[in-house]
Amino acid sequence: MARALVILPLLLVLGGCASYEADPVSVYQWERKVERIQREDAERVRICATLDKESARYERDCAGVKS
C-alpha cells in the first residue's frame, strides 16, 4: 500500500510531461513548421481581436499580442 502511494504520484507527474518533438531535418520540414507557427499565431491574433480586453481570458491568452 505504501509503495502505491509513492508510485502513483510519480506516474501522474511523469505522465503530464510534454512529449519530445524533434527539430525538423529537411528544408520541407522547416517550411512546414514555420507555416504551422504562422497559422497558430494568426489564429491567436484573430481570437484576441474578438475578446473583451477587460476579461481574464484576454489577460491570460493574449499577452504580447498586438491588436
Summary of the structure (lengths in Angstrom):
residues: 67
radius of gyration: 19.4
end to end distance: 54.7
largest distance: 54.7
contacts: 114
relative contact order: 0.08
helix: 66%
strand: 0%
